[in-house]
Structure formats: structure tokens, C-alpha cells
Amino acid sequence: MMMTGMHTVVDIFCVGCGSIVGWKYESAHEKTQKYKEGKFILERFKVLGPDGSNYW
């Protein structure tokens, strides 16, 4: 369970290296959190720029 309530999420992964880089909200169990459905979260420290530099 996340701090904002129950959600169903799926992992997002890099097709190049297979690392998990974030998640997608599939469904929210509370009405106040329904706006998150279909949205993606990328963890910046897991994503590199095209030149290999960090985004953070």
C-alpha cells in the first residue's frame, strides 16, 4: 500500500538493460486518487540521458 492509499501498479522497465525505472498506475481504489490512473512515475536517479549523464 502506498501512502495515498491502495493502488494497482505495473512496473516500467528499460528495454535496453531490463532495469525497472518506475511504475504506471493501473487503478486506484479510492475515488480521490482516480486521477492517477494511467499516469507514469519515472525514478529520475534510475534514468540516464542520451550522453550517459544523470538527470538529477
Secondary structure, 3 states (H helix, E strand, C coil): CECCECEEEEEEECCCCCCEEEEEEEEECCHHHHHHCCCEEECHHHCECCCCCECC
